[in-house]
Amino acid sequence: MSAGRALAVLRVLAAAPGPLPAEAVAAQVGAPRASTYRLLRVMADEGFVVHFPEERRWGLGIATFEVGQAYLRRQPLERLARPVLLRLVRSLRRTAHLGVLHGAETLYLLVERPPTTAPLVTAVGVRLPAPVTASGRALLAQLPEAHVRALVGEELVRRGGRGPADVDALLGELASERAQGWSAEDGLVTPGRRSVAAAAFDATGRAAAAISVTTDDDDRTPRAALVDGVLAAAGELTRRLGGRTPRD
């Protein structure tokens, strides 16, 4: 049916690193090129897609942004994630965060901490360079290399002279972290503190957010316990989002 095909087109364009030609959209949707082209024209008239005539490609339109903003205003991600973070804090007795990518930065949507823990710089609403945060790295690791390059640029922000020296070094680290399923940073955000994070996925298999925990360097909690905690929490949030991992 046309409604289902239109949604399939939106998913294809949302997952692509950039605008696509009509034939590529048709191939991924599994529909004839002629009918896909007509559908794209209708969706363009309604603002859900936009045509780039010079490139002969199609991308997401402003109406999709407006729908997304309406979704975000209702805070479903935070509502679904808060119980998960609270259980993680009770289990590990460490500060937990929910972060999303905001361009080349990590934006913190939720922070839950044990009662006796001192506040961190990663408060709600704070934005930090994604390559230096565990949450940001967990999300960047799920993007195509070209997308990461476009987001972060060639000159990376470094803190205290630490962190990956250039985008090639960052991509190498992200590849390793993607393979292991979690990311980490040691003292890149705050000297003397370290974090681990894992990504949670939406129904399209896109990394929607990351859950992280932060500890002090002198904390004797084995890193394996922290990793197991964030992986379990990220998996639970994925299920609550009705999501699936790329491997699924």
C-alpha positions in Angstrom: 0.0 0.0 0.0 1.1 3.6 -0.7 1.3 4.6 3.0 3.6 1.7 3.8 5.7 2.5 0.8 6.0 6.2 1.8 7.2 5.1 5.2 9.7 2.8 3.6 11.0 5.7 1.5 11.5 7.8 4.6 13.4 5.0 6.4 15.7 4.6 3.4 16.5 8.3 3.2 16.9 8.6 7.0 19.4 5.7 7.0 21.4 7.0 4.0 24.5 9.1 4.6 23.3 11.6 2.0 20.6 12.2 -0.7 20.0 9.3 -3.0 19.0 9.0 -6.7 15.4 7.8 -7.3 16.6 4.5 -8.7 18.5 3.7 -5.5 15.5 4.5 -3.4 13.3 2.3 -5.6 15.8 -0.6 -5.4 16.0 -0.4 -1.6 12.2 -0.1 -1.2 11.7 -2.9 -3.7 9.3 -0.9 -6.0 9.3 0.0 -9.6 11.3 3.2 -10.4 8.3 4.9 -12.1 5.9 4.5 -9.2 8.7 5.4 -6.7 9.3 8.6 -8.7 5.6 9.5 -8.6 5.6 8.8 -4.8 8.7 11.0 -4.3 6.9 13.8 -6.2 3.9 13.6 -3.9 6.0 13.5 -0.8 8.0 16.5 -2.1 4.7 18.4 -2.5 4.0 17.7 1.2 7.5 18.7 2.3 8.5 15.2 3.5 11.3 14.9 0.9 13.2 17.4 -1.2 14.6 17.1 -4.7 18.1 18.3 -5.6 17.8 18.8 -9.4 21.5 19.5 -10.0 22.4 16.3 -8.3 19.3 14.4 -9.4 19.0 13.1 -5.9 16.4 13.1 -3.1 16.7 13.7 0.6 14.5 14.3 3.7 12.4 17.4 3.7 11.5 19.9 6.4 8.3 18.2 7.3 10.2 15.2 8.6 12.2 17.6 10.9 8.9 19.1 12.1 7.5 15.7 12.9 10.8 14.8 14.7 10.7 17.9 16.7 7.1 17.2 17.8 8.3 13.7 18.8 11.1 15.2 20.8 8.9 17.7 22.6 7.0 14.9 24.1 10.2 13.4 25.5 9.5 9.7 24.9 13.1 8.9 24.8 13.7 10.3 28.2 10.6 8.8 29.6 11.6 5.3 28.4 15.2 5.7 29.5 14.8 7.1 33.0 13.7 3.8 34.6 16.6 2.1 32.9 19.1 4.6 34.2 17.7 4.4 37.7 18.0 0.7 37.8 21.6 1.0 36.5 22.5 3.5 39.2 21.0 1.3 41.9 22.9 -1.7 40.5 26.4 -0.1 40.1 26.1 2.9 42.5 27.7 5.0 39.8 26.5 8.1 37.9 24.6 7.1 34.6 23.9 9.3 31.6 21.7 9.3 28.5 23.3 11.0 25.6 22.5 11.7 21.9 24.4 13.1 19.0 23.8 16.8 18.3 25.9 17.4 15.2 29.5 16.7 16.2 28.6 16.9 19.9 27.2 14.7 22.7 24.0 16.2 24.2 23.1 14.9 27.6 19.4 14.4 28.0 19.4 12.6 31.4 21.8 12.2 34.3 21.1 10.0 37.3 23.5 9.7 40.2 23.7 8.0 43.6 22.8 10.4 46.5 26.3 10.9 47.7 28.0 11.5 44.3 29.4 14.9 43.5 28.0 16.6 40.4 29.9 16.1 37.1 30.3 18.5 34.2 28.0 16.2 32.2 24.7 17.8 33.4 21.5 17.7 31.5 21.7 20.0 28.5 25.5 20.1 28.4 27.1 19.5 25.1 30.7 18.2 24.6 32.7 17.1 21.6 31.5 13.6 20.7 34.9 12.1 20.1 36.0 12.7 23.7 32.9 11.3 25.4 32.1 7.6 25.8 28.5 8.2 24.8 29.5 10.2 21.7 32.0 7.6 20.7 29.5 4.8 21.1 27.2 6.6 18.7 29.8 7.7 16.2 31.0 4.1 16.1 27.7 3.1 14.5 27.9 5.6 11.6 29.6 5.1 8.2 33.1 6.5 8.0 32.0 9.2 5.5 29.3 10.4 7.9 31.8 10.6 10.8 34.2 12.6 8.6 31.5 15.0 7.6 30.4 15.5 11.2 33.7 16.0 13.0 35.8 17.5 10.2 39.6 16.9 9.8 40.8 18.8 12.9 39.5 17.2 16.0 38.9 19.0 19.3 41.3 17.6 21.9 41.3 18.2 25.6 44.5 18.6 27.4 46.4 17.4 24.4 44.7 14.0 24.8 42.4 12.0 22.5 42.7 10.9 18.9 45.1 13.2 17.0 43.2 13.2 13.7 40.1 11.7 12.1 41.9 8.7 10.8 43.1 7.8 14.3 39.5 8.3 15.5 38.1 6.1 12.8 40.5 3.3 13.8 39.5 3.6 17.4 35.8 3.6 16.5 36.2 0.5 14.4 37.7 -1.4 17.4 34.9 -0.1 19.7 32.2 -1.0 17.3 33.6 -4.6 17.1 33.6 -4.9 20.9 30.2 -3.4 21.3 31.1 -0.6 23.7 33.2 2.6 24.0 35.3 4.2 26.7 37.1 7.4 27.6 39.7 7.8 30.3 40.1 11.4 31.6 39.2 13.1 28.3 36.2 14.8 29.8 37.4 15.3 33.4 40.9 14.4 34.6 40.7 11.5 37.1 37.4 10.2 35.9 36.5 7.6 33.2 33.4 6.4 31.5 32.1 3.4 29.5 29.1 3.5 27.2 26.9 1.5 24.8 24.4 2.4 22.1 20.7 1.7 22.1 19.0 1.3 18.8 15.6 2.2 17.3 13.3 0.2 15.0 15.4 1.0 11.9 18.6 -0.3 13.6 19.9 3.3 13.9 21.8 4.2 17.1 19.2 6.4 18.9 21.1 7.2 22.1 23.9 5.9 24.3 23.9 5.0 28.0 27.1 5.6 30.0 28.4 5.3 33.5 31.2 7.3 35.1 33.6 6.4 37.8 36.8 7.8 39.5 40.2 6.5 38.5 40.7 5.1 42.0 37.4 3.2 41.8 38.2 -0.5 42.1 35.0 -1.7 40.4 36.2 -3.9 37.5 35.7 -2.3 34.1 34.0 -5.6 33.0 31.2 -5.0 35.6 30.7 -1.5 34.3 30.7 -2.7 30.7 28.2 -5.5 31.5 26.0 -2.9 33.2 25.8 -0.5 30.3 25.4 -3.2 27.7 22.5 -4.6 29.6 20.9 -1.2 30.1 21.4 -0.3 26.4 19.8 -3.6 25.4 16.9 -2.9 27.7 16.4 0.6 26.2 16.6 -0.9 22.7 13.7 -3.3 23.6 11.7 -0.5 25.1 12.1 1.5 21.9 11.0 -1.4 19.9 14.4 -1.4 18.3 16.8 -3.8 16.8 20.6 -3.9 16.7 22.3 -3.8 13.2 23.3 -7.5 13.8 19.6 -8.4 14.2 
